[in-house]
Amino acid sequence: PQSGAGTGGRGGKRGQGVGQGSGQPRPKRILSKFHLVDLAGSERAKRTGAEGARFKESVRINQGLLALGKVISALTVETPEGALTPHTHVPYRESKLTRLLQDSLGGNSMTTMIACVSPADSNVQETVNTLKYASRARNIVNRAVVNDEEELGPSQEEMEAEAAAAAEADAQALR
């Protein structure tokens, strides 16, 4: 059952002793994250002439982009009718990048991808690949809702006050 004023709208015993009787609605907190990630271009070692540490860095970049591509593909699997369906497994754990972007890609978020391309003839293949990648990412559908305090549970202050009240009650019972 939903309890009345002073408990933040949560029912049951949890938080009933916190703020009771104040009659003042608690201000809501809205929580959000902001990720800004520059996905370095797919590096072709032959074309760039990278060697040593730079070559190793380009290999790691390509591995991260490949893992991100797998996640995007898993999140945009289509049925024969053309509708998107949830995939049974999304490989978020394959790279640090996909773990970092997990809630942005398939979670409760609004996500924007900006694809930078080059008009130069020498970069046509890279531009086409980037546009294909962005087109696949565009098919991901997220349902973003506001993370307000009632959905998140009690605040830190409420939990501390509840713990102090419980400790006081235990001390009273031992006397």
Disulfide bonds with the S-S distance in Angstrom:
none
